[in-house]
Amino acid sequence: MRIERFRAHDSRTAMAQVRAALGADALILANRRIGDLVEVTAAVDVEQVLEGPAAAAGDAPQNELQL
């Protein structure tokens, strides 16, 4: 699992950073305010980052967990 923190002046910008860096399948672990900034901690499965979303999904239905 790859975990990163993103900081921006608003939540919308921070979420755009998350999607750009980790993709649409990123999992938000935490968010908080730090002074004037918003910090979002997000994670993504390393296999999805290295192989792309199609390879990580495999043939399993989207509503089932692949072990």
Residue pairs with C-beta under 8 A, 6 or more apart in sequence:
1 43
1 44
1 45
1 46
2 22
2 43
2 44
2 45
2 46
2 49
3 29
3 41
3 42
3 43
4 18
4 21
4 22
4 41
4 42
4 43
5 39
5 40
5 41
5 42
6 14
6 17
6 18
6 21
6 39
6 40
6 41
6 42
7 14
7 34
7 37
7 38
7 39
7 40
8 14
8 16
8 17
8 37
8 38
8 40
9 36
9 37
9 38
10 38
11 31
11 38
11 40
13 38
14 31
14 38
14 39
14 40
15 40
17 40
18 26
18 28
18 40
18 42
19 26
22 42
22 43
22 44
22 49
23 44
23 48
23 49
23 53
24 53
25 44
25 45
25 48
25 53
26 42
26 43
26 44
27 42
27 43
27 44
28 40
28 41
28 42
29 41
29 42
29 43
30 39
30 40
30 41
31 38
31 39
31 40
31 41
32 38
32 39
33 39
45 56
47 55
47 56
48 56
58 66
60 66
